[in-house]
Amino acid sequence: MKRIVVGISGASGMIYAVRLLRAIPGDYQVHLVISPVAAKIMKAETGWDSAKQSFGEFLKKAQSEPFGQSEIITHSAENHFAPVASGSFLVQGMAIIPCSAKTLSGIANGYASNLIERAADVNLKERRPVVLVLRETPYNLIHIENMKKATLAGATVLPASPAFYHKPQTIEQLADFVVARVLDHLSVPHNLVTRWGEN
Ligand SMILES: Cc1cc2nc3c(=O)[nH]c(=O)nc-3n(C[C@H](O)[C@H](O)[C@H](O)COP(=O)(O)O)c2cc1C
């Protein structure tokens, strides 16, 4: 079973999380952790109400295009007994998308206060890919120092900085550029964007 851990933390840019989850192929199992603040921002930015439906149900209804149909298993951010809290649970890698400056700090400083930060911590110790889609601007020196620490510990800091050379016509195409880079770093196959030099 191919498994990916996805953490959604409390930063703006929930479209990146939705597009990523949509794109992961059906032969993957996704272990999803949404922080409490992220759930509120998700409601504000996408309309998903955690009290009314599961995130999996929302995803199926929210996406007009067919999506990868990966199996999504959601864990509470407070559940330190979840399988992804242990490095012995084999996964291909982890993305935190979007990643808040607070969650970056927790990871960079080994302060695993919730399941997102703990799962990142164990994947770094197991030397597996951990991709942090940081969403903050501008950066202060603390953010920059934490990006350096996380990078030295093995994470890939992949800020939500879409390019424009593929001439995106929609917000979804803009977001998919970033999502494609995340999937590349996790070695998850996709056809989200035409690669430079291949058109
Ligand atoms: C509407 C809203 C948008 C936010 N956007 C960001 C953001 O883009 N980047 C960021 O670092 N923090 C952002 N924050 C602040 C974080 O949510 C806050 O620091 C929180 O403690 C993060 O916790 P978490 O990373 O555990 O989810 C935002 C907060 C709110 C309410």
Ligand as a Chemical Component Dictionary entry (heavy atoms), coordinates in Angstrom:
data_LIG
# 
_chem_comp.id                   LIG 
_chem_comp.type                 NON-POLYMER 
_chem_comp.pdbx_formal_charge   0 
_chem_comp.three_letter_code    LIG 
# 
loop_
_chem_comp_atom.comp_id 
_chem_comp_atom.atom_id 
_chem_comp_atom.alt_atom_id 
_chem_comp_atom.type_symbol 
_chem_comp_atom.charge 
_chem_comp_atom.model_Cartn_x 
_chem_comp_atom.model_Cartn_y 
_chem_comp_atom.model_Cartn_z 
_chem_comp_atom.pdbx_ordinal 
LIG C1  C1  C 0 -7.973 33.652 8.389  1  
LIG C2  C2  C 0 -6.584 33.367 8.869  2  
LIG C3  C3  C 0 -5.550 33.278 7.968  3  
LIG C4  C4  C 0 -4.249 32.994 8.389  4  
LIG N1  N1  N 0 -3.262 32.916 7.457  5  
LIG C5  C5  C 0 -2.017 32.605 7.851  6  
LIG C6  C6  C 0 -0.987 32.452 6.868  7  
LIG O1  O1  O 0 -1.216 32.588 5.657  8  
LIG N2  N2  N 0 0.242  32.095 7.292  9  
LIG C7  C7  C 0 0.527  31.895 8.619  10 
LIG O2  O2  O 0 1.681  31.580 8.929  11 
LIG N3  N3  N 0 -0.415 32.055 9.575  12 
LIG C8  C8  C 0 -1.682 32.384 9.221  13 
LIG N4  N4  N 0 -2.675 32.526 10.171 14 
LIG C9  C9  C 0 -2.309 32.372 11.607 15 
LIG C10 C10 C 0 -2.321 30.888 12.044 16 
LIG O3  O3  O 0 -3.554 30.300 11.785 17 
LIG C11 C11 C 0 -1.990 30.781 13.528 18 
LIG O4  O4  O 0 -0.641 31.165 13.760 19 
LIG C12 C12 C 0 -2.244 29.400 14.092 20 
LIG O5  O5  O 0 -1.767 29.340 15.422 21 
LIG C13 C13 C 0 -1.592 28.294 13.269 22 
LIG O6  O6  O 0 -1.782 27.059 13.937 23 
LIG P1  P1  P 0 -1.553 25.678 13.167 24 
LIG O7  O7  O 0 -0.349 25.844 12.316 25 
LIG O8  O8  O 0 -1.362 24.674 14.256 26 
LIG O9  O9  O 0 -2.790 25.407 12.359 27 
LIG C14 C14 C 0 -3.981 32.796 9.768  28 
LIG C15 C15 C 0 -5.037 32.869 10.676 29 
LIG C16 C16 C 0 -6.315 33.156 10.247 30 
LIG C17 C17 C 0 -7.441 33.219 11.268 31 
# 
loop_
_chem_comp_bond.comp_id 
_chem_comp_bond.atom_id_1 
_chem_comp_bond.atom_id_2 
_chem_comp_bond.value_order 
_chem_comp_bond.pdbx_ordinal 
LIG C1  C2  SING 1  
LIG C2  C3  SING 2  
LIG C2  C16 DOUB 3  
LIG C3  C4  DOUB 4  
LIG C4  N1  SING 5  
LIG C4  C14 SING 6  
LIG N1  C5  DOUB 7  
LIG C5  C6  SING 8  
LIG C5  C8  SING 9  
LIG C6  O1  DOUB 10 
LIG C6  N2  SING 11 
LIG N2  C7  SING 12 
LIG C7  O2  DOUB 13 
LIG C7  N3  SING 14 
LIG N3  C8  DOUB 15 
LIG C8  N4  SING 16 
LIG N4  C9  SING 17 
LIG N4  C14 SING 18 
LIG C9  C10 SING 19 
LIG C10 O3  SING 20 
LIG C10 C11 SING 21 
LIG C11 O4  SING 22 
LIG C11 C12 SING 23 
LIG C12 O5  SING 24 
LIG C12 C13 SING 25 
LIG C13 O6  SING 26 
LIG O6  P1  SING 27 
LIG P1  O7  DOUB 28 
LIG P1  O8  SING 29 
LIG P1  O9  SING 30 
LIG C14 C15 DOUB 31 
LIG C15 C16 SING 32 
LIG C16 C17 SING 33 
# 
